[in-house]
Amino acid sequence: MKEKIKNILRFLNLVVIKPRDLEIISKLKQTFQHKERSFIYCGFKYLVDCLYCHASPGVLETIIVEIIKFRENNIINGNKILSMGGGISQVSSIYEAANFDIYNLDIEIVSNDAKNIKFDLNQNTSIPFPDKIFDIVLCQEIIEHIENPWKIFRDAKKLLKNDGVMIITTPNVLSLQSKIMFLFTGYFKWFTPNCFSYHINPIPSWEMNLIANKCGFKTIFIKGSGDYFLNRNNKSPRKILRNNENLIFFFKKNDNN
């Protein structure tokens, strides 16, 4: 039955690919939920087996691979992560399985404890954690929901250690598909009227880098969500922006700013 479905999808120009997962991702799939989901890459639609999360396929996989490299290469000196808006779902358990110490802020948390705090990121209030205690601040598919993205960066800088890293993922409004959609409709991909109950703030890559620089961060690199599955290691910003549905930004705290 599954093969019949795949054949139908191929007929509908949805390309089915089997990812060549890195070892850590293959191990995580043995424990955690993964499923076939679709994503757009350079205007073509692909179906792929990925770790399940509320983000485009490839986002979570890319983050896990890169932060493990950060730890191995001493770009960060610890394993403490603050996930802004990350909830307490499977994603937190995945980071724990990768040997990271995960803390969560989310408006949907019901019962507070030492690591999980109910918090509305759209409120102009201080985040209830001490300064300079986290190695990584993660905003996975959150900033497009936020009224004031500048505050997210300023809060992250206070919470990060001097060598800390901030990771932000968001829909790529400068992709080929999004530009074509804007040309004909005046709306970006994932920012149409049907999305306005949750996606309220489209942020192009140039603006993300501008905010980061003004708030005391420097860009390490940018990755594209679909590049993981298609085994691309693009260093060209133009290709990353053109092809990928979602972007993953990696910033380093810059205390000279």
Summary of the structure (lengths in Angstrom):
residues: 257
radius of gyration: 18.1
end to end distance: 57.6
largest distance: 58.7
contacts: 819
relative contact order: 0.15
helix: 34%
strand: 28%
